[in-house]
């Protein structure tokens, strides 16, 4: 049996042109324009109008809602995600599903977030897992399930908070130990003790970033003259945002298997898009 290549050997592997193209595409996806900019373009109005209409205690409430939604998503992932073969990531199907849930959100605004978000999070997680599978990853592995959950932390950039002005690699580095601890905890105890410190720390960290994008999405639905149908369209854009993050994330993780994480990171940072 051939031994796996060492780190130094992988650092010296010559890159295939197709893999460089995939890395460039991944960087374009991960450095995609913010959801805020695209929602504002869709509405023809800045979403700051909707932000002013959110409840006064929104920040605390949305942190609680997003943590609960992520926990539900993690349960969903561990219990239901299989490993059916196939390259089809079914992105259009999942967009259609969140369009339906977004129609209710558009009609009832912020009030519906606590009900809608766990549903849309599980639908998005299913789509993210299918994208992971299409990139050759085994979604039955706990490591891949957590990598799917990690995607929710990648789309939360905000100019209003410098703490979140982090690039793709910085977010991964920040979450690495928490993911490792949470994986070890679940491997030992399962999901029977959901309030265990390792899980709470991880979900809190991801929720802090995920809630930024959820707030943008919810605020967009509160902009005057936004109706139920537009609420569905906003949900589709929300889904597309995280599908792009997932495609870039799992393309990079696929390339890391061949070239090593450090080599991929160096190439990524050197690329101009």
N, C-alpha and C positions, 0 to 999 in steps of 0.2 A: 504494500500500500504506500502510495507516494505521500511524503510528509508535506504539510501545508507550508507555503512560502513564509519566510521570516519577514519581519517588519522592514529590514533593510532591503531584502530582495523585492518586496512589493513596492517600495519607494522608487525602485529603479526600473519597474516594468514600463515599457513603452505603451502609451495610451492609444487605443484604437480611435480613429476619427469619429466613428459612430458614438463611442462613449463620451468623447469630448462634446459632441453635439447634444447628447443627453444631459451632460452636466450644465452646459450653457442654458438649455431649456429649463432645467431645474432651478437655476439661479434666477432666471426671468420670472418663474412662477413664485418663488419665495420672496422676491423683491417686488412683487406685484403692487400696483398702486393701491392705496388704502381703501378699505370698504367705504369709509366716510366720503372720499372723493367721488367714488362711483355711484353711491347712493344720492349724493347731492346733484350729480349730473342727471341721474334718472328723474329726480323729482323737480329739477329746475329751480330748486330752492336749497339753501344750506340746512343741514339737519340740526343745526344749533337751535332752530325754531322749535323742533320737537324736544330737544334736550331741556328746554325751559318748561315744558309741560309735564315732565316726569315728576313723580311724587317727591316730596322733600327728603324722605328717608330712602330714596332709591338705591344709593350706593351700598348701604348695609343690606337692603333687601335683595339686591341682585347678587351679591356675594353668596348669600344663603341659598338662593335659587340655583345659581350655577354650580355650587358645590353638590347640592342634592341631585342635579341633573347629571353631573359627571359621575357620581356614585352609581346612579341608575344605569348610566352608560357602561360603566365598568362591569357591573353585574350582568348586563345584557351581553357584553363582549365575552366574558368568561363562560357564561352558561350556554350561549347560542352560536357563537361564531365557529363554523366548521372550516373545512379546507377543500371545498369542491374545486376541481380543476377548471381551468379556462382562463382566457385572457380578457374576457369582457368584464369591464368594471361597472357596467349598468348605471352610468352617471345620469342619463336622462330619466330613467325610472325613478331614481331617488329624488331628482329635482321635481318630478311630478308629484311625489308624495309630500314633499315639504311645501309645494305650492298649495296643496289642499289644507295643510295645517296652518299655513300663513294666511289663508283667507279668513279664518276665524280670528287670527291675531290682528288683521287689519280692521276687523269690525269692532273688536273690543279693546284694542290697544294694550296698555301696560298691565291691565287687570288680568289678561289672559296669559301673561308670560310664565307664571308659575305652573300653568297647565300645559301650555304649548311647548315650552323649552325642553322638558324631559323627553317628550315625543320626538321633537325635531333632532335632539341630540342623539337619540338612538338610531334614527334614520340616517343621520350624517355619519355616525360611527359605522353603520353597515356599509355605507358607500366608501368610507375611508378604508375599511377592511378589504373590500373588493378591489380597490386601487392597489393596496399592499399586495394582495394575491396576484394581481395582473403584472406586478413587478417581480414576481418570483418568490415572494416571502410566504412562509408557512404560518397562516393565521391561527393555527391550533397552539402555537408556542406562546407561552406567557410573555416572553420578550416582545413578540410582535404585537400582542394585544396592548401592551403598555406603550409601544411605539405609536399605535393608532390613537391612544388617548393623548399622547404627547402633541399630536397635530393641533389640538384645541389651544395649546399655548403658543403656537407659531403665528397665529393670525392676529394677535392682539397688540398692535402698535398704535401709540397715541402721541401726538406732539404735545399734549397737555401734561404729560408726565414723563420726565427724562428717564425715570427708572425703567420705563418700558421701551426706551429707544435702543433696543438690543437687536443685534443681527441673529441670523439663523443659528450660527454656531454658539453664540453666547447663551441663547436660550437652552440649547441642548446641554451645554456644560453646566448651566445653573440647575437643571433638573436631573442630571445624571445620578447623583448620589441618592436623591429622593426616590427616583424610579427604582434604583437597585435595592434600597431598603424596603420599599413597598412590595416589590416582587418577592423578596425573601420572606416578608411577613405573610403574604398570601400563600406562598409555597408551604409554609409551616402551619398556618392557621386557617387558610381558606378565607371566605367572606363571612364567616360566622360572627366575627368581632369587627364590625364595620367602623367602630370608633377608635381603632388602634392608632397610636401616634404616627407611625410611618404612613398610613393611608391618609390621615387627616392632613399631614404636612404636604404630601404630594397634591392632593385634591385642592388644597388651599392655594398652592402656588400656581397650579394650572388655572383655577377659577379666577385668580387675580388678573390674568391676561385674557382669558376667555370672556370675562364679564365686560371688558372694554368693547369688544365687538358686539356682544349681545345688547349693550346699552345703545350703540350706534344703530343697530337694527331696530330696536324698539322705538327709539326716538324718531326714526324715519317714518314709522307707521303713525306717529302722532302729528306729523306735519299736516296743517290744514289742507283739506281736499284730497287726502289720501284715503281711498276707499278699500273695501274688502279685496277686490281684484288686485289692486296695487300691493296690498299686504302680501298676497301670494307671490307676486313678482319679486318683492323685497326678500322673501324667504328663499326664492330661487337664487338670487344674487348672494345671499348669505351662504347657502349650500355651495355654490360655485367657488366662493372665496376659499372655503376649507377643502374642497376637492382639489383646487390648484395647489394649496399648501401640501396636501397629502401626496399628490403626484410628484412634486419636487422632492419632498422628504424621503419617499420610498425609492425614488430613482437614485438619490444619493446613497441611501443605505445599501442598495444593490451594488453600486459602484465600489463602495467600501469593502465589500466581500472580495473584490478582485485586487484593488489597488491599496487598500488600507485607509483608515480614517484620516491620518495626517496628510497623506498624499492627495486625497480628494479635497481636503480643506485648503491646501495650498493652491491647487489648481482653481478651485472655486473662487478664492479671494483674488487670484490674478486675472480672472476672466473679466472682460468688459462687456456690458450688455446695453 
